Amino acid sequence: MLQITGVSRRFGDVTALADVSLEIRQGEFFALLGPSGCGKTTLLRILAGFESPDSGTVTLDGDDLLGRAAHRRPVNLMFQSYALFPHMTVAKNVAYGLEREKLSKAEIRSRVGEVLEKVGLSAMAGRRPQQLSGGQRQRVALARAIVKRPRLLLLDEPLSALDKKVRAEMQLELKRLQHEVGITFVVVTHDQEEAMSLADRIAVFNAGRVEQVDEPVRLYERPRTPFVAGFVGAGNLFPGRACAAGVAADGLGVLPGVSDLPDGTPALLAVRPERIRLDDGGGVLKGEVADVSFYGGVSHVAVTVPGRPEPVLVATQGATRVRPGAQVGLAWTPGDGVLVPQ
């Protein structure tokens, strides 16, 4: 549905986007994920019409999008700040865009009622934004964005202003609404959890370039670059050289992993914390427990291993019995270690 081809944008000496190409499908929930300053918001602004690229093309259903003025595009943007009108009621806020289009009062009333029902705010129609909670204000902003029935809805860090509990609820709400209204959503976020829980596919950005585009599970389990391996979720990265059994890591010996890289290729072995088990009888590596933290159902154990500058992180279900100072072995199967070319 949306085809982005070779889009670049520079600001003076800074390259915000470098030859970015992406395909976004009809009805998809697509996330642009990356750290601050990686170019994801610049791309969102180009799609919305607030920014023009130095080169490249963007088409929507085969038609040139860049040639249209922002207000002529079948695209809507939901701002991070929500940008609600404080002097207007919820219903008036939602109706504003339709009134600007000069639709009939009956049509506006019908569409506003329908969309407020969808976001669960029918009872709040007469209230003003300051009388609502953060989660409710977010729903008003969303209702205002989807009431115009855009082909594409852009969301800029949509949940960053909410506390953790409300954010978790709104993630489910956004996903439900997206399926219900059938609009293609493109969300910009720096929060890996948010991207993983919301998106059908994720594009990971780094320094203006796309590092990898994949479904959340594949992105997490099979990172293709060192940046993705380190940025998406917690991970243990062991530098070394590819070999038949995995990776020959300096000072640690051969560590098990699955690789299709030629022997001797400089590589990182990525092993997720939940894939490593504590083994009293030996294991791949041996070390001393430096710290144990409990996070509601999961224990994080940091193990100091001789020959490795930073500790190895292990995640175990429930409360663990190991204590700081204990000597432990660390084990994982070859299939749990992924080799990433350096």
C-alpha positions, -999 to +999 in steps of 0.1 A: +000+000+000+028+025+010+060+023-010+090+044+003+119+042-021+154+057-016+143+085+007+171+107+020+171+139+041+199+160+054+200+190+078+233+208+072+260+183+080+236+159+097+221+130+077+187+123+092+177+097+066+201+078+042+185+060+013+156+045+032+133+020+014+103+004+030+070-013+020+040-011+043+010-033+036-027-025+037-042-029+072-008-034+088+004-021+122+039-011+113+065+003+138+095+025+132+118+017+162+151+033+171+169+055+196+165+093+196+180+110+166+179+079+143+156+095+117+123+078+124+104+110+133+118+127+102+103+099+080+070+103+098+070+140+091+078+134+054+048+110+052+026+136+069+037+164+046+055+186+072+089+178+057+102+172+022+130+147+013+161+157-006+156+126-028+135+095-031+098+087-038+067+078-017+036+063-032+003+054-016-017+029-036+006+036-065-001+074-065+026+100-057+022+112-021+050+138-020+033+159-047+002+165-025-001+192+002-003+179+037-040+187+041-048+170+008-032+136+018-054+107+030-031+106+060-036+117+096-011+123+124-017+118+161+007+140+180+027+129+210+012+158+230-024+150+217-028+187+209-065+188+220-084+221+220-089+229+258-120+251+252-139+225+232-158+195+244-147+159+235-174+158+207-163+192+193-126+182+193-135+150+174-158+169+150-134+197+142-118+181+111-152+171+097-165+206+102-135+220+083-145+197+054-180+213+054-198+180+059-235+182+069-244+184+106-262+150+104-231+133+088-208+149+114-231+139+143-233+103+130-196+098+125-186+115+158-211+093+177-198+062+159-161+068+166-167+078+203-186+045+207-156+027+192-131+043+217-155+039+246-161+077+252-197+082+244-205+091+280-177+117+280-188+136+248-198+167+267-166+170+289-136+191+282-100+177+280-090+189+314-118+168+330-103+136+315-075+113+325-044+109+304-057+076+289-090+092+280-073+122+264-053+098+243-085+081+231-100+115+222-069+123+201-072+088+185-109+094+178-102+127+162-075+111+140-097+082+128-130+100+124-118+114+090-112+078+078-077+083+066-060+055+046-029+059+068-027+069+105+007+081+118+013+079+156+043+098+171+053+082+204+016+077+212+019+062+247+050+080+261+029+103+283+011+075+301+021+056+332+030+019+329-003+004+338-024+027+316+002+022+288-003-015+289-041-011+287-038+014+258-015-010+239-043-035+239-068-008+231-048+005+201-043-030+187-081-037+191-091-004+174-066-009+146-082-043+137-117-028+141-113+003+119-090-015+094-068+016+089-030+011+084-012+024+114+025+035+114+038+042+149+071+058+158+086+047+192+119+042+210+103+017+234+111-018+223+084-034+244+058-010+229+069-019+193+070-056+200+035-057+216+018-035+190+033-041+156+028-067+130+063-058+116+090-035+128+117-015+110+147-009+133+164+025+125+200+034+134+217+067+123+193+073+095+194+038+081+171+008+083+190-021+100+163-048+098+126-052+090+109-082+105+081-096+126+087-090+163+095-127+172+121-130+143+136-096+151+141-108+187+153-143+180+172-138+148+188-103+148+208-097+116+231-069+127+251-061+159+230-030+165+197-049+164+211-077+186+220-051+212+190-027+209+160-051+207+156-067+242+184-076+266+211-098+252+245-112+259+269-105+231+302-125+228+327-112+202+349-137+184+353-156+151+328-180+135+336-217+136+318-249+129+305-252+165+296-216+170+320-188+179+356-189+191+356-162+217+388-146+229+396-158+264+364-179+267+370-208+242+344-221+217+308-211+226+279-230+210+258-213+183+242-218+149+260-201+120+260-200+082+291-177+082+324-189+068+349-200+094+371-172+107+345-145+100+345-118+128+311-123+145+291-117+176+273-146+194+240-133+207+223-153+235+192-140+251+191-141+290+161-165+291+179-190+269+208-194+294+203-218+323+222-220+356+240-254+358+256-266+390+274-295+372+294-275+347+281-258+316+296-238+288+311-211+311+317-208+348+314-177+370+303-161+402+269-146+409+274-108+412+237-097+416+202-111+418+171-090+411+135-101+411+110-085+387+074-099+393+077-135+381+112-133+366+146-133+384+176-115+367+209-130+377+242-112+367+272-136+366+308-124+364+328-147+341+367-145+341+379-132+307+347-112+300+345-074+310+307-073+316+286-098+335+264-124+317+227-118+323+205-148+330+167-147+333+149-175+352+112-180+359+101-172+395+123-165+425+157-181+423+177-197+451+211-186+440+227-158+460+255-133+452+289-150+457+277-184+445+298-203+419+276-213+390+279-228+355+261-213+325+247-235+297+227-231+265+220-252+234+236-243+200+202-234+187+199-207+213+230-188+202+227-166+170+258-155+151+257-120+138+285-108+114+305-079+127 
